[in-house]
């Protein structure tokens, strides 16, 4: 049931079961991943890009680069 309350509405992420499983194993919330596939489908490379971006923003790899 859809409501007008934006806080309770969670969009459905369109992804294949293989992609959903991969994201779940990595702890990635699919609702936060930018979809690049046809018709807004989330691909494995989208999940990988999200993880890469998250790690870069957190500075995890900054020690390795220096």
C-alpha positions as CSV (number, residue, x, y, z in Angstrom):
1,X,0.0,0.0,0.0
2,X,1.5,3.3,-1.1
3,X,1.1,6.4,1.2
4,X,1.9,10.0,0.8
5,X,4.5,9.8,3.5
6,X,7.9,9.9,1.8
7,X,9.7,8.4,4.8
8,X,7.8,5.2,4.6
9,X,8.0,4.7,0.9
10,X,10.9,2.5,-0.3
11,X,11.4,2.2,-4.0
12,X,11.8,-1.3,-5.3
13,X,15.2,-2.0,-6.7
14,X,15.2,-3.9,-9.9
15,X,17.9,-6.5,-9.9
16,X,18.4,-10.1,-10.8
17,X,18.6,-12.7,-8.0
18,X,22.3,-13.1,-8.6
19,X,22.9,-9.3,-8.1
20,X,20.6,-9.3,-5.0
21,X,22.6,-12.1,-3.4
22,X,26.0,-10.4,-4.3
23,X,24.8,-7.1,-2.7
24,X,23.5,-8.9,0.4
25,X,26.8,-10.7,0.9
26,X,28.6,-7.3,0.7
27,X,26.0,-5.6,2.9
28,X,25.1,-3.2,0.1
29,X,21.6,-1.6,0.3
30,X,20.3,-1.9,-3.3
31,X,18.1,1.2,-2.8
32,X,21.3,3.3,-2.6
33,X,22.9,1.9,-5.8
34,X,22.7,3.8,-9.1
35,X,21.3,1.5,-11.8
36,X,23.0,1.6,-15.2
37,X,21.2,-1.4,-16.8
38,X,18.3,-1.4,-19.2
39,X,15.0,-0.1,-17.7
40,X,16.8,0.9,-14.5
41,X,18.1,-2.5,-13.6
42,X,21.0,-2.8,-11.1
43,X,23.9,-4.8,-12.5
44,X,26.8,-6.4,-10.6
45,X,29.1,-3.7,-11.9
46,X,26.8,-1.1,-10.3
47,X,27.1,-2.8,-6.9
48,X,30.9,-3.0,-7.4
49,X,31.0,0.8,-8.3
50,X,29.0,1.6,-5.2
51,X,31.4,-0.4,-3.0
52,X,34.4,1.3,-4.7
53,X,32.9,4.7,-4.2
54,X,32.0,4.0,-0.6
55,X,35.6,2.8,0.2
56,X,37.1,5.9,-1.5
57,X,34.9,8.3,0.4
58,X,35.7,6.5,3.7
59,X,39.5,6.8,3.1
60,X,40.1,3.0,3.6
61,X,42.6,2.8,0.8
62,X,44.3,6.1,1.6
63,X,47.0,4.3,3.6
64,X,47.8,2.0,0.7
65,X,48.2,4.8,-1.8
66,X,50.9,6.6,0.1
